[in-house]
């Protein structure tokens, strides 16, 4: 029996040689021709699609939506995104075909799998959103001057402190941070650590004044199991050991007893130690930062602090000025703390100008910590959006009365505030030579200083 060989069709050969999905329908949506690639894309047999209606295939979920009715209506090239039964995303284009009389007789469509492109677009969109978020956070940080590791430095005094801190951060030199309680010594210590080559290591803070003298050695160096009554049966790693590869910050170093000072000195010199009850010598690689609000030189003279330990720690001393000596930081700090606590407690509050003036003229014996506490107190206890003089605790109002030198009885609040402002400007004028310096220290613009000096006839 002789098998009749199927005749070769050039158009069919060209159609099936294409790697893309090509589908031809009539105006009723009946599929007339289809490329081999079409079946692979829609996970069906291409030959089985011929003679079927695209409307039926849409109902079966093979693909959706269909182009045929849109092209019939618009009579022009149409492109849309189609979804296959397997969830593929296809960019489908439908082209109308007209006969010699201009009648639409066929619709040819072709598609490209754009699933990966759409996923990439989604990923890029998410990345753009993330970059915008990071960019916004950076802008916020820049707007807060030197606010880094909890530091706000608008004043020249604090900027100098940070400049020195940045210089010493580059080398493993011992640094002694000096200043009153609440000025931010621990924040400067963290700043130095984070700017150093050890920033990838731990920052271990040891409050020498908070650990009982009898427990200091065990807490600092750790202990082996069964070392003493009440000890953990497994033993304990000490704070010194935890500082491996990082920074060891000895806060309130002036509170250490003389006996523990000896142990700390030996540890700093040799960078090795024994746990309590242990016989194995342990080595630690660390950098030492220390801080105190005491005058250690006086303590040395009075035999309360070891001279050799003092010189070991005092390689580079950095003195952080009290808040009352850097008044331009007060305005920036007030603004930051108000925003911070309003966000924390979900309240909308702002300070009356009179309240700001009152805060500017305080002694701030507790420095930044005291300022932070009073702002938090005002945000929490005030019942109105505007925090006024009546919300201030009594001691904070008395200070301004003492400074102004005049009686408040019978005067309006406006007169009182202007009198306080005048006194502040007079004091600033006596202390600083130029209006630019006054502006920097009061946290206002130079034109405002000029205008206010003229208003109060201060020369």
Residue pairs with C-beta under 8 A, 6 or more apart in sequence:
15 22
15 33
15 35
16 35
16 36
18 35
18 37
19 37
20 35
20 37
20 110
20 111
20 112
21 35
21 37
21 38
21 41
21 42
21 90
21 109
21 110
21 111
21 112
22 33
22 34
22 35
22 37
22 38
22 108
22 109
22 110
23 31
23 33
23 34
23 35
23 38
23 49
23 54
23 108
23 109
23 110
24 31
24 32
24 33
24 34
24 106
24 107
24 108
24 109
25 31
25 32
25 54
25 68
25 106
25 107
25 109
26 32
26 105
26 106
26 107
27 72
27 104
27 105
27 106
27 107
28 53
29 53
29 54
29 55
29 66
29 68
29 69
30 51
30 52
30 53
31 49
31 50
31 51
31 52
31 53
31 54
32 50
32 106
33 50
34 46
34 49
34 50
35 46
36 46
37 46
38 46
38 49
39 45
39 46
39 47
39 48
39 49
41 84
41 88
41 90
41 111
41 113
42 62
42 63
42 84
42 85
43 84
43 85
43 86
44 62
49 57
54 66
54 68
55 66
55 68
57 63
57 66
58 64
58 65
58 66
61 85
62 84
62 85
63 82
63 83
63 84
63 85
63 90
64 82
64 83
65 80
65 82
66 82
67 78
67 80
67 82
67 92
67 93
67 94
67 107
67 109
68 94
68 107
70 78
70 80
70 94
71 77
71 78
71 94
71 95
71 96
71 107
72 96
72 104
72 107
75 96
75 104
76 96
77 93
77 94
77 95
77 96
78 93
78 94
79 91
79 92
79 93
79 94
80 91
80 92
81 89
81 90
81 91
81 92
81 114
81 118
82 89
82 90
82 91
82 92
82 111
83 89
83 90
84 90
87 115
88 113
88 115
89 113
89 114
89 115
89 118
90 111
90 112
90 113
90 114
91 111
91 112
91 114
92 109
92 110
92 111
93 109
93 110
93 111
94 107
94 108
94 109
95 107
95 108
95 109
96 104
96 106
96 107
97 104
97 105
97 106
97 107
97 108
98 104
98 105
99 105
141 147
141 148
144 152
144 332
144 336
145 152
145 153
145 154
145 332
146 152
146 153
146 154
146 158
146 159
146 162
147 336
148 191
148 194
149 187
149 190
149 191
149 194
150 184
150 187
150 190
151 158
151 162
151 184
151 187
151 188
151 191
152 158
152 329
152 332
152 333
152 336
153 159
153 161
153 162
153 329
154 328
154 329
154 331
154 332
154 440
154 443
155 326
155 327
155 328
155 329
155 440
155 441
156 440
157 321
157 325
157 326
158 320
158 321
158 326
158 329
161 188
161 318
161 319
161 320
161 321
162 188
162 191
164 316
164 318
165 188
165 191
165 192
165 195
165 318
166 195
168 175
168 192
168 316
168 318
169 191
169 192
169 193
169 195
169 196
170 195
170 196
170 197
172 196
172 198
172 287
173 315
173 316
174 268
174 287
174 288
174 289
174 290
174 312
174 313
174 314
174 315
174 316
175 189
175 192
175 288
175 289
175 290
175 315
175 316
175 317
175 318
176 253
176 290
176 291
176 292
176 296
176 313
176 314
176 315
176 316
176 317
176 318
177 185
177 188
177 189
177 289
177 290
177 291
177 292
177 317
177 318
177 320
178 185
178 291
178 292
178 293
178 296
178 317
178 318
178 319
178 320
179 185
179 291
179 293
179 319
179 320
179 321
179 322
180 293
180 322
180 365
180 367
181 293
181 366
181 367
181 369
182 323
182 366
182 367
182 368
182 369
182 370
183 320
183 321
183 322
183 323
183 367
183 368
184 320
184 367
184 368
185 251
185 291
185 293
185 320
186 205
186 249
186 251
186 291
188 318
188 320
189 203
189 205
189 247
189 249
189 251
189 289
189 291
190 203
190 249
192 247
192 289
193 199
193 203
193 246
193 247
193 249
193 287
193 289
194 203
196 247
196 287
198 245
198 246
198 247
198 287
200 245
201 243
201 244
201 245
201 246
201 247
202 242
202 243
202 244
202 245
202 246
202 247
203 246
203 247
203 249
204 239
204 240
204 242
204 243
204 246
204 247
204 248
204 249
205 249
205 251
206 220
206 239
206 248
206 249
206 250
206 251
207 251
207 252
208 216
208 250
208 251
208 252
208 253
208 254
208 255
208 256
208 260
209 251
209 252
209 255
210 252
211 219
211 220
213 257
213 259
213 260
216 256
216 257
216 260
217 260
217 263
217 276
218 227
218 228
218 231
218 236
218 238
218 276
219 238
219 239
220 238
220 239
220 240
220 263
220 264
221 238
221 240
221 241
221 263
221 267
221 273
221 274
221 275
221 276
222 235
222 236
222 237
222 238
222 239
222 240
222 241
222 275
222 276
223 231
223 235
223 236
223 238
223 275
223 276
223 277
223 278
224 235
224 275
224 276
224 277
224 278
225 231
225 232
225 233
225 234
225 235
226 233
226 277
227 235
227 275
227 276
227 277
227 278
228 276
228 277
231 277
235 275
238 275
239 248
240 248
240 267
240 273
240 284
240 286
241 282
241 284
243 284
243 286
244 284
244 285
244 286
245 285
245 286
246 286
246 287
247 286
247 287
247 288
247 289
248 286
248 287
248 288
248 289
249 289
249 290
249 291
250 264
250 288
250 289
250 290
250 291
250 313
251 290
251 291
252 291
252 292
252 293
253 290
253 291
253 292
253 313
254 292
254 293
254 294
254 296
254 299
254 305
255 292
256 264
258 304
258 305
258 306
261 305
261 306
261 309
262 306
264 309
265 306
265 308
265 309
265 312
266 273
267 273
268 288
268 309
268 312
268 313
269 312
271 283
271 284
271 285
271 286
272 281
272 282
272 283
272 284
273 281
273 282
273 284
274 280
274 281
274 282
275 282
288 313
290 313
294 305
296 305
296 310
296 314
297 310
299 305
300 306
300 307
300 310
322 364
322 367
323 329
323 330
323 333
323 364
323 367
323 368
323 371
324 362
324 363
324 364
326 441
327 360
327 441
327 442
327 443
328 440
328 441
328 442
328 443
329 443
330 359
330 360
330 364
330 371
330 443
331 356
331 360
331 442
331 443
331 444
332 443
333 368
333 371
333 372
334 351
334 356
334 359
334 371
334 375
337 371
337 372
337 375
337 376
338 349
338 350
338 351
338 375
338 379
341 347
341 375
341 376
341 379
341 380
342 348
342 349
342 379
345 379
345 380
347 379
348 385
349 378
349 379
349 382
349 385
349 386
349 387
350 385
350 386
350 387
351 359
351 378
351 386
351 387
352 386
352 387
352 388
352 389
353 417
354 388
354 389
354 413
354 416
354 417
354 420
355 378
355 387
355 388
355 389
355 391
355 392
357 400
357 417
357 420
357 421
357 424
358 389
358 392
358 396
358 397
358 399
358 400
358 420
359 371
359 374
359 396
360 424
360 442
361 399
361 400
361 403
361 420
361 424
362 396
362 399
363 399
364 370
364 371
366 373
374 393
374 396
377 393
378 387
378 391
378 392
379 387
381 391
382 391
389 397
389 413
400 420
401 408
403 420
403 423
404 416
404 419
404 420
404 423
405 423
406 419
408 416
411 419
421 452
421 456
422 456
422 458
424 442
425 438
425 442
425 449
425 452
425 453
425 456
425 458
426 456
426 458
428 438
428 441
428 442
429 438
429 453
429 458
429 459
431 441
432 438
432 441
435 446
435 449
435 450
435 453
436 446
438 449
439 445
439 446
439 448
439 449
442 449
453 459
